[in-house]
Amino acid sequence: MNRTATVEKELIKAILQGEYLAGNQIETERELAAIYELGRPAIREILQRLSHGGWLTLRKGQRAIVNDYWNGGNITTIVDIVEYFDQVPEALVLYFLELRIALTPQYVQKAILLNYPKVVGLLAEIDELPDTAEAFASYDWKVQKELARLSENPLFSLMLNSFEPAYVKMALKYFESSFRREASLSYYKKLLAFALLGDDQQAEKLSRAMMEKSYDLWKNQLSPDEKIGVKFRLDNMQ
């Protein structure tokens, strides 16, 4: 990891640890350059990246302000959080599974309505799927991306593509459980059956039920504290 990436990570870590509180100002470019022994152009580049990632609001001629990253951040914020943690926060996976309840049934239905033969070909690969977390995470991501593309709504694909750096890492954690792998395999097989019939309505219902089941399976294994929200353990940062 180069020096600018290291400093960027340190600033994100400081925000997550609460050293920089939402609404507060951070040091000036000059002060940050002195603290991290880095040139001001490099510091400026880091601050711009943090602004694009939803961590900071830059103001011309003034100090940057720390954002409330849950409310003022964006998809890049989530990607940054997941990228910097060896262990993905449990509740963050739960939030993502809840998001899938809203999105996945929509592009599943459209994909089968418009392109069911291609969906059949995609899901036919399940017969050769190894029973490992890595294989399921990779295949599930492939399925989601292809179904989104086959829905012919480019916004679904753009949204999923934004999550790609985080998705597989969260999926690996989810598919560590053999029970959850079995539940997903059963879902793929049922979805294949509806795709063979071209039954987009039943496919949508099935998808919604499975997304809700995935959410419940994950939520039920969380501790009461983890269900409240994301708890960051900074010693797990890479």
N, C-alpha and C positions, 0 to 999 in steps of 0.2 A: 504494500500500500504506500503510495507516494505521500509526500509531506502535506500537500493541500488536502488530500482525502482524509488523512489522519486528523488534521485540524477541523475539517468539516464534521467528522465523526465526534470529536471532542465537544464541539458546540452543540450538536444534537443531544449528546449524552447529558450535557449540562442543563439543557432545557427539560429533558425527561426527568432528571433528578430534582428539578425545581430550583436549581441555582439561578436560573433566569425565569422569573414568573411572568405569566401572560399579562400583557399591558405594560410591562417594564421596558426600559431601554437597555440596550447592551452597550459595551464600550465603543468608542469611535474606532475608525479604521486604523488610525495611528496607534491607539492604545492596544488594539488587538495584534497589530504587527509587532509591537514590542513584547507583548505577553508570549506570543507563539514564535517569535524570532523568524518572521516571514515577511516578505516584501508587501507593501500596500497593494500593488496590483493583484497579487495572489489572494490577499484578504478580501479585496473587492469582488473578485471572482467567486470566492466561497460564499460571501453574503448574498450575491445574486442567485447562486444555486439554492441557498436556503430560502430565499424569497420565492423562487419558482416552486420549491417544495412545500410551501405553505407554512414554514416555520417562522419567518420574519416578514415584517412590512418595512420596506425601505423608504426613506424620506430624503429628498435632495437637500444636502447641506446640514442634515440633522442625524442624530443617532437612530439606528434601526430599532423598531419595537417588536417585542416577542409576541407572537400570535397565540391565541388559544387554539392549539393545533387540532383539537377534535372538532371545533366549530369553524375555524378559519383555514383549515388545511385543505388538502386535496388528495387525489389518489397517490401522488408521489410521496406524500407524508406517510401513508401506510406502507408503501414499498420501502421507504427509508427505515421505518421501525423494524419491519421484518428482516431486512437485509442485515441490520446491525446486531441482531440477537441470535445466539446459537439455539436457544429454546424459544419458540414463538409463544408469546403470552396466550394462555388458554382461552381467555375471554375474547381475544382478537379473532380466533378461529370461530368462536360462537357468533360474533358480529357478522363475519363473512358468510357463514351458513344461513343466517337470517336474511342477508341480502340476496342470496341465491333463491330463497323462497319467492321473492318478488320477481326476479329476472328469468330464471331458468325455464319455468313452464311456458313463458311467452315465446322464447325462441325455439323450444322443442316443438310446440304446436305449429309454428310457422314453417319450420324445417320439414316436418312431415307433410304438411299441407302442400308445400311447393316442390319438395324434392325427396319424396319418400324412398325412391329406389336408391339414392345415394346414402340416405340414412341407414337403410338395410345393409349396404356394403360396409359402412362404418362400424355398425354394431355386430356384424358377423365375425369380427376379429376377437370377440370375447372368448371363443373356444380355445384360443391359443394364449390366453392371458395367464402368465405365471402368478402364483399366489404369494406375492411379495408386496410390501408397502411401496417400494420403488416402482414396480410395474403398474400397480393400480394408480398411483399418483400421476405417472406419465400418461397412461391411457385415459384417465378421467379428464386430464387437461386437454388431450387431443380431441376427445368427444365434445367437450364444451366448446372449444374453438370452432370445430367443424359444424356443429349444430348452429352456432351463432352465425357462421358464414352462410349456411344453407337456408337460414331464415330470411336472407336477402334484405335484412335491415342492418346497414353498416354500423349503426351506433352500438349494437350489441357487440360486434367484433372489436370496435375501438375501445369499448369499456373493458372487455376481457383482456385485450392486449396490454392495457395499462396495468393490469394486475399480474401479468405474467411473472415478473421477478418474485412476487410474494406467493403466488398461487401454489406452485409446486412445493414450496417449503411448508406451507400450511397443510397441503394435501398429504405430504409424507407423515406429518404428525397425526392427521386424522386416520390414515390407513394403517397405522401401527397395529390397530386392533383387528384380529382375524374375524371377529363378529361383524365389524363394520365393513370389512371386505366382502364377506358373504352377503350382507344386506345389499351392497352395491351391485354385486354380480347378479343377484336375483332381479334387481331393478333393470339392469342392462338387458337381461333376457326377456323380461316382460315388455320393455320398451321396443325391443326387436320384434316381438309378436305383433304389437300394434302398428309398427312401421310396415310390416309385411302386408297388413290389411289396409294401409293408408289411412288409419283411423286417428286423425290428428286430435280429435276431441278427447278420446280416451287416453291418448298419450299425454295430453296436457294435464288431465286429472291425475294420472299416475305420477308424472313428474312432480306435481305440487305435493302429492302425498309423500313421495320419497324425500323431497327437500325438507319437508316438515319433520319426517322421521329422522333424517340426518341431524337436524337441529336438536331434536329431543335426545337422541343418543349421546350427542356431545355434552349437552347441558346437564344431563343426569349424572355424568361422571365428574362434574366440577364441584369443588368445595363451595360452601356458602360465600366465602370471601371472593372467590374467583367469579361467582355469578354476579357480583355487584359491579364489576368492571375490570378493565385491564390493570393488572398490578405488575409494574416493571421491576424485574430483578436485574440491576445494572451489572452485577457480577457475571451475568450471562451474555453480556455484550461481547462481540468478537473484538 
